[in-house]
Amino acid sequence: MPRRVKRIVRRVAPPDAKYGSVTTAKFINKLMLRGQKATAEHIVYNALELAGQQIDSNPAEVLEQAIRSAAPLLRVKPRRVGGATYQVPVEVEKDQGRALAMKWLITSARARSGKSMEEKLAAELVDAIQERGATIKRRSDLHRMAEANKAFVHYRW
């Protein structure tokens, strides 16, 4: 175990080329497969344009709204106390919540049946903004589980 506690320095990701948004750049990196960044950028930008047309909004704001509505506030962590394992509800940090929301949006879009990834991702973003779809269901299931295990909140440390 280290003798002194070091501060973790978070590296700031460079913003994306089209919108100048760090969130969009992180989303592109999460979507990327096998290092094909240009393909991931193409998919994300076209999906944002499609979603922006569907809800009559600025494409740069579409991703922010979808992530904001899909990010969880609570989650459960297993804690072992006296031979029993309890699911203890804990609050999710802002950065971790945004990362979970991005991951859930991408996996839900990939699981959809549809024509192209651009259309599937656009549909998932629109569903997240309108508080429906697989991503929102996942968030609500997580919140429901945290609410059900509220009795074990005193095991949080």
C-alpha positions as CSV (number, residue, x, y, z in Angstrom):
1,M,0.0,0.0,0.0
2,P,1.4,3.5,-0.9
3,R,2.7,5.5,2.0
4,R,1.3,8.8,0.8
5,V,-1.9,9.6,-1.0
6,K,-1.4,11.1,-4.4
7,R,-4.0,13.4,-6.1
8,I,-5.3,11.9,-9.3
9,V,-4.9,14.4,-12.1
10,R,-7.7,14.0,-14.6
11,R,-6.7,14.5,-18.2
12,V,-9.0,16.9,-20.1
13,A,-10.0,15.4,-23.4
14,P,-9.7,17.6,-26.4
15,P,-13.1,18.8,-27.8
16,D,-14.5,17.4,-31.1
17,A,-13.9,19.1,-34.4
18,K,-17.5,19.9,-35.5
19,Y,-19.2,21.2,-32.3
20,G,-16.3,21.9,-30.0
21,S,-17.8,19.8,-27.3
22,V,-15.8,17.5,-24.9
23,T,-18.9,15.4,-24.3
24,T,-19.3,14.7,-28.0
25,A,-15.6,13.8,-28.2
26,K,-16.0,11.3,-25.3
27,F,-19.1,9.9,-26.9
28,I,-17.3,9.3,-30.2
29,N,-14.4,7.6,-28.4
30,K,-16.9,5.3,-26.5
31,L,-18.7,4.4,-29.8
32,M,-15.4,3.7,-31.7
33,L,-14.6,0.1,-32.5
34,R,-11.2,-1.2,-33.6
35,G,-9.7,2.3,-33.7
36,Q,-11.9,3.5,-36.5
37,K,-12.5,7.0,-35.3
38,A,-13.5,8.6,-38.6
39,T,-16.3,6.0,-38.9
40,A,-17.4,6.7,-35.3
41,E,-17.4,10.5,-36.0
42,H,-19.4,10.0,-39.1
43,I,-22.0,7.9,-37.3
44,V,-22.3,10.3,-34.3
45,Y,-22.5,13.5,-36.4
46,N,-25.2,12.0,-38.7
47,A,-27.2,10.6,-35.8
48,L,-27.1,14.0,-34.0
49,E,-28.3,15.7,-37.2
50,L,-31.2,13.1,-37.6
51,A,-32.2,13.5,-33.9
52,G,-32.0,17.3,-34.2
53,Q,-34.4,17.2,-37.1
54,Q,-36.8,14.8,-35.4
55,I,-37.2,17.0,-32.3
56,D,-36.5,20.4,-33.9
57,S,-33.5,21.1,-31.7
58,N,-29.9,22.1,-32.1
59,P,-27.9,18.9,-32.8
60,A,-25.2,20.0,-30.4
61,E,-27.8,20.1,-27.6
62,V,-29.4,16.8,-28.4
63,L,-26.6,14.7,-27.0
64,E,-26.3,16.8,-23.8
65,Q,-30.1,16.5,-23.2
66,A,-30.1,12.8,-23.8
67,I,-27.1,12.2,-21.4
68,R,-28.7,14.4,-18.8
69,S,-31.9,12.5,-18.8
70,A,-30.2,9.1,-18.9
71,A,-27.6,9.7,-16.2
72,P,-28.4,7.8,-12.9
73,L,-28.4,9.6,-9.6
74,L,-28.2,6.5,-7.4
75,R,-26.8,3.0,-7.8
76,V,-26.2,0.0,-5.5
77,K,-22.8,-1.4,-4.4
78,P,-22.4,-4.7,-2.6
79,R,-21.1,-4.5,0.9
80,R,-20.1,-7.5,2.9
81,V,-21.1,-7.2,6.6
82,G,-20.9,-10.1,9.0
83,G,-21.1,-12.9,6.4
84,A,-24.0,-11.3,4.5
85,T,-23.8,-9.2,1.4
86,Y,-26.0,-6.2,1.2
87,Q,-26.8,-4.1,-1.8
88,V,-26.2,-0.6,-0.4
89,P,-27.5,2.4,-2.3
90,V,-24.8,5.1,-3.0
91,E,-24.9,8.3,-4.9
92,V,-23.3,8.4,-8.3
93,E,-20.7,11.1,-9.0
94,K,-21.5,13.4,-11.9
95,D,-18.7,12.1,-14.2
96,Q,-19.5,8.5,-13.5
97,G,-23.2,9.1,-14.2
98,R,-22.4,10.7,-17.5
99,A,-20.1,7.8,-18.4
100,L,-22.8,5.3,-17.5
101,A,-25.4,7.2,-19.6
102,M,-23.1,7.2,-22.6
103,K,-22.4,3.5,-22.3
104,W,-26.1,2.7,-21.9
105,L,-27.1,4.8,-24.9
106,I,-24.6,3.1,-27.1
107,T,-25.4,-0.5,-26.0
108,S,-29.1,0.2,-26.3
109,A,-28.6,1.6,-29.8
110,R,-26.6,-1.4,-30.8
111,A,-29.2,-3.8,-29.5
112,R,-32.0,-2.1,-31.5
113,S,-33.2,-3.6,-34.7
114,G,-33.0,-1.1,-37.5
115,K,-31.3,-0.1,-40.7
116,S,-28.1,1.7,-39.9
117,M,-26.3,2.6,-36.7
118,E,-26.9,6.2,-37.4
119,E,-30.7,5.8,-37.4
120,K,-30.6,3.5,-34.3
121,L,-28.5,5.9,-32.3
122,A,-30.7,8.9,-33.4
123,A,-33.8,7.0,-32.3
124,E,-32.2,6.1,-28.9
125,L,-31.2,9.7,-28.3
126,V,-34.7,10.9,-29.1
127,D,-36.2,8.3,-26.8
128,A,-33.9,9.3,-24.0
129,I,-34.8,12.9,-24.4
130,Q,-38.5,12.0,-24.3
131,E,-38.0,9.8,-21.2
132,R,-38.7,6.4,-22.8
133,G,-36.7,3.6,-24.3
134,A,-34.2,1.0,-23.1
135,T,-31.7,3.4,-21.6
136,I,-34.3,5.2,-19.5
137,K,-35.7,1.8,-18.4
138,R,-32.2,0.8,-17.3
139,R,-31.9,3.9,-15.3
140,S,-35.3,3.5,-13.6
141,D,-34.5,-0.1,-12.8
142,L,-31.3,1.0,-11.1
143,H,-33.2,3.7,-9.1
144,R,-35.9,1.3,-8.2
145,M,-33.3,-1.2,-6.9
146,A,-31.6,1.6,-4.8
147,E,-35.0,2.6,-3.5
148,A,-35.8,-1.0,-2.5
149,N,-32.5,-1.3,-0.6
150,K,-32.9,2.0,1.2
151,A,-32.9,0.2,4.5
152,F,-29.2,-0.7,4.1
153,V,-28.1,2.9,3.6
154,H,-26.5,3.0,7.0
155,Y,-23.8,0.5,5.8
156,R,-22.5,3.1,3.4
157,W,-19.0,4.3,4.4
